[in-house]
């Protein structure tokens, strides 16, 4: 036990210990902790579906109809018609041959990458790729090279010097921490020139970006990974892929084969969500507008902010200062996530803002007023 205590103490001393507050519930754009109502800028509920009363009723009816568990893995007695229908619908909607549902996004990336690749393969990946993708690559046994975050010139140099040619290039369409978008035109040009296979994580784009919420990477993605737990307001994940790769994962992906499958009620709910998301143009427009307002307002304050869509990264730098800033905002009933190492590189801590279609301009003004107050206090009484 002593070594675990020592590791925790080192993390505490470095300002990296995680001690999230207990959340008692949420309503709209607010979460509740004890007796406090907090304006929430830390959720990925981009369209507000996670707190939608209408969706809650649909999901409740589905669980009443189908029950609470599949009670088996997909390859035993869990290969339900309802799941197959939902996967077919998702493949059609997003423009792929096939889809495969997983219990979580983390499991989807591990199950996908550790199965498709192995010793002798070379993978190239963005250095800010999600931790689940990194873990999947590591478990695969494949060799891999990182390229600088969203730096296609560096990727080109990697591709030019690659021996053997890479089996795949891994990227995200909207990066979960920095909030920047993949340069699709530039990526597509490299793909055409070098002929690599591409896997794009669209977890933060599906539902929120693109026509009908279809994301943005289909022109360059051979395989795409999505999640139900963000803009789609449910839980679980899905992989969109060629039909032969679905069959391959069905037969060789250990994380898929040896897990109890998601219940039929989940599949029925996924179909309901697909209809809602396809018709959510108003919510996507609201999300775009409020996100632009927040970024422009923060930039006008002279702050270092990044983000091309609904994820905005306010770079702080020092881990302890990022934690302190988040705590100061919490004292003003505003909840913001302080992203620190290993989520982001050391010394590059940030406050990561997740905007939603539920946020209003007055929420932005409340946030900015709090930030101004905190910065004045930091600067001291003579400033």
Secondary structure, 3 states (H helix, E strand, C coil): CHHHHHHHHHHHHCCCCCCCCCCCEEECCEEEECCEEEEECCCCCCCCHHHCHHHHHHHHHHHHHHCCCCCCECCCCCCCHHHHHHHHHHHHHHCCCEEEEECCHHHHHHHHHHHHCCCCCEEEEECCCCHHHHHHHHHHCCEEEEECCCCHHHHHHHHHCCCCCCCEEEEECECCCCCCECCHHHHHHHHHHHCCCEEEECCCCCCCCCHHHCCCCCCCCCEEEEECCCCCCCCCEEEEECHHHHHHHHHHCHHHHCCECCCHHHHHHHHHHHHHHHCCHHHHHHHHHHHHHHHHHHHHCCCCEECCCCEEEEEEECHHHHHHHHHHHHHCCEECEEECCCCCCCCCEEEEEECCCCCCHHHHHHHHHHHHHHHHHHHCCCC
